[in-house]
Amino acid sequence: MHRALFPCLLLLTACSAEVAVETQPFNQTVPVTSILQPVYAEVAIDVPDEAVGPDIHVEEISTSLTIVNPTKSLTLEAGARLSFKGQATPDNPVLYTATNLPAYFNEAFVLLPTQSFTPGETRPVTITDPVLVQAAGKKRIWIIVNNTVKQVGIGTDTLPVNILLKDIIFRATVTKYFPNVGGALEVGGM
C-alpha cells in the first residue's frame, strides 16, 4: 500500500513547488540635509525572477534591515513607503522634498511609520505588512524613505549627514504552479 501511495504524492507535488526567494543584502544611504523638513529618497528594487509571473502565489513576504544613525549629536527621523510607481533605477536613487513630491507619492503604502533614531543608534527592523504581498509578481518596486533632523544636541555634526539603511533583504515564500505537469492525474480529475 505504501508503494502505491508514494508515486501518487510525488506526481501531485510535481504540479507546484514552494520556493523561498531572497534578495541579496544591500545598503542604501539617504542624505539628511534639512532640519524639521523631510527629504525623500526613492530607491528602486528589482524583484527576483522566482517571485515574478502569473503562476505565482505568495505565501508570505517580509523585509528586514538595520537603520543606523551614524551621528554623534543629531536625532534623526525616518520612515518608509512602498510604491508600485517610481522614477529611480537600482543604480540611481531619486531625491526630492515636500515641494516637488511626485504625483504617486500619496498612493504609496506606509511600511514604516516615521520614528526617531537617537545619535549613534543601530536598530534592526522587520516589516511584515500584508501590502508587501502585492510586490510579488512585479518586476520592480520602489521604496520611498523620508528623513530629517528632529533634534540637535551638543556635538560637532554638520549637515549633510547620511542615515544608513543596512543589510536590506526581501524574503518571500511563494508557490509556483506548473500547469500541464500533472499528466494523467490532471486528466483523471485528481
N, C-alpha and C positions, 0 to 999 in steps of 0.2 A: 504494500500500500504506500509506503513512504517513497518508493522509487517512482511511482506514477505521479505523485503529487509534486515532486521536485521539478520535472521538466515543465509542468503547467505554471508553477510560480515563476520560473525563470523566463518563460515567454511573456507572462503578464508584466513583469518588471522591465522587459526589454522595450515596452511601448513608451516608457518615460524614465527619466533619470533625475535624481535630486543632485544638484550641483552647488557646491559652496564657491562663491565668487568673491574675490577680494582685490581691491586696487593696491598698487604699490604705495607704500607710505610716501607722502610728500610734505614739504614745508611751504608755507606762504608767509611772507612778511607784509604787513599792512602799515603804511606810513600814517602816523598820527601827527597832524600838522596844525590842529586848532584846539582851542580851549572852549569847552562848553558847546561847541557847534560840531556835529558829527561829520566825518569824512567817510565815504563809502568806497569799498574796493570790491569790484566784481571779478570773480575768479571762475574760469571755465574748467569743467572736469569731464573728460571723456569716459563714458561708462564702458566697462569691459564687454567684449563681444558676446561672452557667455550669458550676459544678462539682457541682451537685446534681441528682439524678434517677437512675432505674433504668437509663437508657440511656447512662450514663457509664462509661467505662473509664479509669482513671488510669494514665498512662504514667510520670509522675514527679511528686514533690512535695517541696518544701523550704521552709524558712523562714530568713530572715536578720534579724538585729537587731544593735544595738550595746549592750553593757552598760556603763553608766557609774557609777563610784563617785565621787560629787562631793565626798567629804570630804577633809580635809587630813591626818587622823591616824588614821582608822579603817580597818582591813582588814575588808571585808565578805565574807560568804559567801553564795552564791546558787545555786539550781538550779531546774529546771522539769520539770513533769509535764504530760502530755496526758490529759484526761478527756473522756468522752462523756456525762457527767452533771455537773450543776452547779446552783448557786443564783444565780450572778452574772448580770447582764444587761450588754450592751455599755456602758451608761452607768453602771452601779453595780457595781464590784468588791466581792467579799465577803472580809473578813479573818477569820482565825482562828488559833489557836495549837495546840500539841500536845494541849492539854486538851480541845479541842472540835472535833477533826477530823471531817469528815463521813464517813459510812459508805463512800462510794465512793472515798475517798482512796487506799486500798490497791489499788484496781483501776486507778488511773491509771498510765499508762506513763511511765517516766523518759525525758525527751527530752534534758535537760542535767544531767549529774551535778553534785552540789553541788561548787563550787570557789571559791577565794579570789580576791578582787579588791582589789588594793592601793590605798592612798589616791590619788585623782586618776586612777586607771586608766580608760581607754576601750578596750574590747576588742570587735572585731567577731566575731560568732558566726554560723555557718551550720549548720543542722540538717537532715540528710537521712535521718533514721531511717525505715525502712520502715513503722513504725506510722503515720506521717503519712498514708499512702495510705488508711487507714481513715477519715480525716477527710472525704475526698471523698464526696459523696453525703449527708452530714449537713448539716442547716440551720445548726446551731450546735455549736461545740466550746468546751471550757474549758481554759485553761492555768492551772496552779497553780504559783506561784513561791514558793519558800521562801527566806528570807534571815535573816541575823543578823550581829551584830558578832563577828568571830572574834578580833580583836586590837586593842588600844587603844595608840596611840603618843602621842608628845608633841604636843599641839596644843589647839585650843580647840573642837573639835567637841562638840556635845551632842546627846543623843537627844531627840526622834526625828530621824532623817535619812531621806532617800529615796534608794534605789537607782533609777536611771533605766534603763528598757528603751526604747531609742530606735530609731525607724525600723523597727518590726516589720513585716515583709512576708511573706505566704504566697504562694508561686508554685506553680502546677501546670500540667502539660501533660496534657490529657485528650482522649480521643477520644469524640466524641458521635455516637451512631448514630441514623440517621433511618430507621426501619423503613418499608417500603412505598414508598420513594422510588426504588428500583431499577427499577421499571417492568417492561419486557419482559425485562430481564436476570434479575430475581428469578424470574419465571415460567419462563423458559428454563433455570433452574438454573445460570446463570453467576455 
